[in-house]
Amino acid sequence: MRDEPRVLNLLGLAMRAGQVTSGDSLCERDIRAGRAALAFMDEGVSQNTREKYIQICGAKGISLEEVSADALGKAIGKPNRMIVVLAKGKLANKVASLL
C-alpha cells in the first residue's frame, strides 16, 4: 500500500463517523449486501480467511488491501481486528484515491 499511515488515519476517522464495520461475519454481511466500498485485511490473517475474502471481494468487485500486522485494530480502536470494511461514501472515495 502506497500511503498506509494516512489510510489508517482515515480509517480511524471513518470509524468515528460510523462508516467502518469490523469482524468476520459483519464484514462478510456488508460485502455480500453491497454496502462495502473497500475491504482491509491484516497481514496476519489465517490462510482460510484470506482466501474467503479474496473470493467474496473479487465476486463483488471490491478492492481488498492488506495492511501491516496489528495496524487495523490500532487504527480503529478495537484490538485484534483482522478484517474491516469501509462503507460506500466520500470517505471511501478519499481512501481509494490514496491506494
Secondary structure, DSSP 8 states (H G I E B T S, - for coil): -TTHHHHHHHHHHHHHTT-EEESHHHHHHHHHHT-EEEEEEETT--HHHHHHHHHHHHHHT-EEEEE-TTHHHHHHT-TT--EEEEESSHHHHHHHHH-
